[in-house]
Amino acid sequence: MPQTWIYALKQYNYPVNLAENKYANNFQRFFKQQIQGDRNSTIDFENYFRSNTQEIGTWCEVVFWKLYSQKGRRDENTKKCWDFWTREKITGKKLYKAAKIFINTMDRSSFNEYRKLWPFYSSRTIATLATPISFLEPDNFPMVDTRIAKWVDSQFDRFNKGDPEGPQLIKSQYGQNKSTVLTMADFDFYLHWIYWTRHMAKKLSKQTEMKWRARDVEMAVFTAWGDKGCPHPRLSLHCI
């Protein structure tokens, strides 16, 4: 039943106004865009990032975009990145190189080397850091966050049984160790999620009239779980 996946992807909606960053004036030519929030406009933002990876301001825009719904954290964490990167003379080129090494190796040590270039290193968080990786390689790398973790934790058994020969989902540590974010304790969860979304993208591409990316699978899951205050999951995705 790929129709449930198609419907969820079409319902994807994450509108972001970058100009709402209260420090936007400090970034001169950055933080001007308003992303409508559907799949196509989000893909345009992904493409924009890939065309401007040399610019630290663009990396800051992605951080703000990722944290947009968290009004208590988005502005300060974006500023924290800008201050850290400029103080430590970390360039967009250096961030891009470290991200690409992880993309090519997919091991813990390369992800840790990439993490060292971020101001959040001591907190061991991974979700924000995984976002530029997904933007760089959306065909093969999904984003990940606590909303995804909640969906996986509630659905992994059903999907694993539905395709026992395919990549298997595993539970995250989120909610088990009192953590309010995904951390390096969830690195294996992240890797399993990557492999599973790639596998699902291939199956959906065969069964529908569009080419699915790992990022599209994640978008559908993000939508299916639903926003705060609604029953979860909001939409039921069928095993295919």
N, C-alpha and C positions, 0 to 999 in steps of 0.2 A: 504493500500500500504506500507507494512513494508520494501519493497525493497529500498525505498529512505533512510530509516534509516540505513539499512545494508550498503548501499553504502557510506553514510556519515561516519559511524564508520570505515569502511575499509580505508577511505581517511584520517583519523586522523593522524596528523604528527606534533609532537612537539619535535624536536631533541634538546638535551641539552648536552653541554660539561662542566661538573662541574669543570674541571681543568682550565677553563678560568677565574675563580674567581681570581682577582689580589692579594687576600690575601691567596690563596690556601696553600702556604708554611707554613702559621701560624697554619694550622690545621693538620699537620703531616699525619696521615693515612686516612684522609678524603679528599674529592674533587679530586678523582682519576677517577671516572666513566665517561663514555661517553654514554648517552642514545640515542639510534638510533631514537626514537621518535614515532614509531608506537604503536599500542595498546599493543602488547605483551611485548615489551621492557619497556614500561611505567608501565605495571603491575609488571614486575620484579623489577622495582625501588620502587613501592608501597610495594611489599613483603619485600624488603631489609629494608625499613624504619620500617615496623612492627617488624622485627627481631632485630632491633637495637634502639628501642625507649628509652633505658636507656642512650644513648649517646647524649650529647648536640650537638656534631658535626654533627650528622645525622639530627637533627632538623634544623641546619643551612643549610645543603645541600638542604633540602626541600624548605626553604625560597629562596635560590638562584635559585633552579629549577623553582619555581613559578614565580619569577621576571626575569627570564633569558632574555626575549625579551625586557626588560626595561634596557638597558645598562647604563643609567644614574642613576639608583637606585639600581640595584641588588647587587653590591659589597658593597656599603656603608651600605645598610639596613641589609645585611647579617652580616657584621662586627658589626653593632649596636646591633643585637640580641646576638651575641657571647659576646660582651663586657658587655651587660646588664645582661645576664644570669650568666656569671662567677662572675661579681661584686656582684650581689645579691644572689649568691649561689643557683640559681634555677636549679634544676637537671632535667634530662630527665624524671625521675620517677615522679617528681612533675607535669611537663607539661602533661605527659600521664594521670595521675590521674584526673587532672582538665578537660582534653579533654573527658575522658570517662564519667565523671559526666554529662557533657553536652549531650553526645551521649545518655545517659540513660534517661535524663530528658527533653531535648530540650526546656528549658525555658530561658528567657532573663537573669535572675539572675545568672544561672550557666555559661552562655556564658560570662557574665561580669567578673565572678571570674576567668575564664580561660584567659580573656583579660588582667587582672591585672598582669599576668606573662610575658607579652610581653612589649617591649619598645615603642610600638605604641599606648599605652593605651589612651593618651591624644588626639590623632587624631581620635579616634573612628572608625578606619578602620576595616573591617571584612574579606576581600577576602583572604589575606595572611594567616590569622589565621584559616580560614575554610579549608585550604589545608591539613594540617596534620590530621584533623578530617576526611576528605574524604579518605585519605590514610589508616587510621585506620579501617574505616568501608565503603569500596567502594560499597558494596551491597546496602547500605541504605543512604549514604551521598554523594551527588555530590559536586564538587568544584563550586565556584561562582566567577564571576568577571564582569567587565564592558562589556565585549564582550557578555557574557550570558545575561546581563541586556538589552543590545541593541536588542538582538534577541527576548527576552520575550516581551519587550515593543512594538515590531513591529508585534508580532505573537499571543499575548495572547488572543485577542478577537476571532480569528479564531479557536484556539484550545479549548478555553472554550466553544464556541458554538458547537463544534464537539463532546464534551463529557460533557454535562452539569451536569451529575450526579457524575462525577469524581472530584478529587481535582482541584481547580481553580487557575490559575496563576494570579498574580497581578502585576501592574506596579511598577517599582523601583522609588526611588527618584533621581536616577542618571540623570543628565541633567535638572532636574526641580529646584534644589536648588543650582545650580552653582558648585556642588561638582564634582571633577574629579575622585573620587573613591567611592566605596560603603562603607557606614558607618553604625553605629548602627541605623540610621534613616531607613535603609533598612532591619532591622532584620526580620520584618514580611514578606517582599519580599523573604528573604532567606528561611524562614520556608515553605512558600507556594511552593517555588522551590523544596525543599527537598521532600515534599509530592507528588508533581506532577511527579518528576523523578522516584520515587518509583512506582507510579501507572503506568507510561509508561513502566518501566522495566518489570513489571508483564505482561502487554499486549503484549509487544514485545517478551517476552519469550514464550508466548503461540502461537504466530503467526510465529515464526521463529524456526530454528533448534539449537539455542544457548540460553544459560542463560544470560540474560541481567542484568546488575547492574545499580543502580542509576548513578554511575560514567560513565558507557557506554552511557547512555542517554545524559549526559552532554557532553561527548566527541563528540557525533554526532552533538549536537547543536553548540558546539564550532566550529566544522568544517563547518557546514552549514552556519554560519554567514560569515565566510571568513576573510582573512587578510586585513590589511589596503590597501587602493588603489583599491579594487575590488568592484563591485556592491554588495550590501547587500540586502537580504541574497544571498550568492553565490550558495547555493543549496536549493531547496524547499523540505521541509519535509512534508509528508502527515499526516493528522489526521487519527488516526487508532482507 
